[in-house]
């Protein structure tokens, strides 16, 4: 009977250890992804590209994993986050001023996975990311080509 308890205890201990290891790996990966792998991209290091292209490149490096390719908050990591990442092309986000959005990019959003990027990206780079975000918003014309009557 004593051997049975030892085997059973060791199996439950192994399951607990596996869970701890798994949680540790997830926390480490999360930290690496959200910290931008500890890399700082100073102005000009992405290439001598116009602001829009540099903004796109920086977005792909730092934002795409959570916010998705089109900024809809549906990136590969989005399902793992609570709350989910913001939809950057929504009417609510589009209505925010550049200053408001630059503050979010720099300082992050409390109680979310959105950490600030002020330590990884220069002000110039954050402005290029914002310019790229603004380019993602596409308004559609009314199908008839004219506005409906009031």
MINU-418080 format. One line per 10 residues: number of its first residue (from 0); their letters; for each residue x, z, y of C-alpha. Coordinates in steps of 0.2 Angstrom, whole numbers, plus 5000, padded with zeros to 4 digits. Layout:
% residues N
NUM) a) X Z Y; ... $
***
This chain:
% residues 150
0) xxxxxxxxxx) 5000 5000 5000; 5014 5004 5012; 5022 4987 5009; 5005 4979 5013; 5005 4988 5030; 5023 4983 5034; 5019 4965 5031; 5003 4965 5041; 5011 4974 5055; 5026 4962 5056 $
10) xxxxxxxxxx) 5014 4947 5056; 5004 4954 5070; 5021 4958 5079; 5026 4940 5077; 5010 4934 5084; 5012 4945 5099; 5030 4939 5101; 5025 4921 5100; 5012 4924 5113; 5024 4932 5125 $
20) xxxxxxxxxx) 5037 4918 5122; 5023 4905 5126; 5017 4914 5141; 5035 4915 5147; 5038 4897 5145; 5022 4893 5154; 5027 4904 5169; 5044 4896 5169; 5037 4878 5169; 5025 4883 5182 $
30) xxxxxxxxxx) 5038 4890 5194; 5049 4875 5191; 5035 4863 5195; 5028 4872 5210; 5046 4875 5218; 5050 4857 5217; 5063 4861 5204; 5073 4870 5218; 5078 4853 5226; 5077 4851 5245 $
40) xxxxxxxxxx) 5074 4833 5252; 5081 4833 5269; 5077 4818 5281; 5084 4802 5276; 5089 4807 5258; 5074 4798 5250; 5081 4782 5258; 5080 4774 5274; 5062 4769 5273; 5048 4769 5285 $
50) xxxxxxxxxx) 5038 4785 5287; 5024 4779 5276; 5035 4775 5261; 5045 4791 5263; 5028 4801 5264; 5022 4792 5248; 5039 4796 5239; 5038 4814 5244; 5020 4815 5239; 5024 4808 5222 $
60) xxxxxxxxxx) 5038 4821 5220; 5030 4836 5226; 5011 4834 5226; 5005 4822 5213; 5006 4834 5199; 4992 4844 5206; 4983 4833 5218; 4983 4817 5208; 4989 4799 5212; 4974 4796 5224 $
70) xxxxxxxxxx) 4974 4814 5231; 4957 4819 5223; 4964 4835 5216; 4964 4828 5198; 4982 4828 5194; 4989 4832 5177; 4991 4850 5181; 4974 4852 5189; 4965 4858 5174; 4977 4872 5172 $
80) xxxxxxxxxx) 4974 4879 5189; 4961 4891 5196; 4955 4887 5209; 4958 4868 5206; 4968 4859 5219; 4960 4853 5234; 4953 4835 5236; 4964 4828 5250; 4952 4813 5253; 4936 4823 5255 $
90) xxxxxxxxxx) 4926 4823 5271; 4931 4841 5273; 4949 4838 5272; 4948 4822 5283; 4939 4832 5296; 4954 4844 5298; 4966 4841 5312; 4984 4836 5309; 4990 4853 5315; 4978 4862 5302 $
100) xxxxxxxxxx) 4984 4851 5288; 5003 4853 5293; 5000 4872 5293; 4993 4871 5275; 5007 4860 5269; 5020 4871 5277; 5013 4888 5273; 5002 4885 5258; 4985 4892 5254; 4983 4911 5249 $
110) xxxxxxxxxx) 4977 4915 5232; 4980 4898 5225; 4994 4888 5217; 4997 4879 5234; 5013 4887 5240; 5020 4882 5256; 5034 4868 5257; 5042 4874 5273; 5058 4879 5264; 5059 4863 5254 $
120) xxxxxxxxxx) 5053 4850 5266; 5058 4847 5284; 5045 4846 5298; 5049 4827 5299; 5046 4826 5280; 5030 4836 5281; 5024 4824 5294; 5028 4809 5283; 5018 4817 5269; 5003 4820 5281 $
130) xxxxxxxxxx) 5004 4802 5287; 5003 4796 5269; 4988 4808 5265; 4979 4800 5280; 4982 4783 5273; 4973 4788 5256; 4957 4790 5265; 4947 4774 5264; 4930 4772 5273; 4918 4759 5265 $
140) xxxxxxxxxx) 4907 4748 5276; 4889 4748 5273; 4885 4734 5260; 4875 4723 5272; 4890 4724 5285; 4878 4732 5298; 4874 4750 5301; 4857 4756 5295; 4844 4759 5309; 4842 4777 5315 $
***
